Amino acid sequence: MNEGLLTFLPIILLFAIFYFLLIRPQQQQQKKRKEMLSNLQKGDRVVTIGGIFGIIKEIRDDTLVLRIADNVNVKMARTGIDRKVIEEEK
């Protein structure tokens, strides 16, 4: 009985290390991103995944309209937003 457990112990330890170093942090990062996307509001300054800065003019279910310049609005998927712009970046 003990020998069977000892043979699987390295595999169990390896899985635990992978979980805490790779899987868990990625899940937390995905959760933060999903929360950020769901909290987007009209007027927020954002950066798209492509690196375009803009201001959210309109939000619908899975799409939004982003003003990137005077009289230039782009309709895009909500998932195309990378992050909100903080005050120091403006």
Residue pairs with C-beta under 8 A, 6 or more apart in sequence:
36 81
36 83
36 84
37 78
37 79
37 81
40 46
40 56
40 59
40 64
40 78
40 81
40 84
41 56
41 59
42 56
42 57
42 58
42 59
43 55
43 56
44 55
44 56
44 84
45 53
45 54
45 55
45 84
45 85
45 90
46 53
46 54
46 55
46 56
46 66
46 81
46 82
46 83
46 84
46 85
47 53
47 81
47 82
47 83
47 84
47 85
48 54
48 66
48 76
48 80
48 81
48 82
49 80
49 81
49 82
50 80
51 82
52 66
52 68
52 74
53 68
53 85
54 66
54 67
54 68
54 74
55 66
55 67
56 64
56 65
56 66
56 67
57 64
57 65
57 66
57 67
57 73
58 64
58 65
59 65
59 78
62 77
62 78
62 79
63 75
63 76
63 77
63 78
64 75
64 76
64 78
64 81
65 73
65 74
65 75
65 76
66 73
66 74
66 75
66 76
67 73
68 74
